[in-house]
Amino acid sequence: MTSMFRRGTIFATFFLSLIGGGLICAALVTQHWIDARPWRTPNPQESAGRVHFGLLQGKKELNVAYGWRTYHVSS
């Protein structure tokens, strides 16, 4: 009985460590760690933006009444 319990525990530990490793890898490669929607307080109708950053790169899309401008951010 203890042999089956030990095997089951080892299998569950291995399986959970694989799931944990997969989740960590997915978190590291995503580009959406930080998402924001900035606007300017004096005139929020003419200014807007979308900003998202990941671990290594990100993108800023800002509209300050002159049209959308895209800026790529990398480390």
Order of alpha helices (4+ residues) and beta strands (2+ residues): alpha-beta-beta-beta-beta
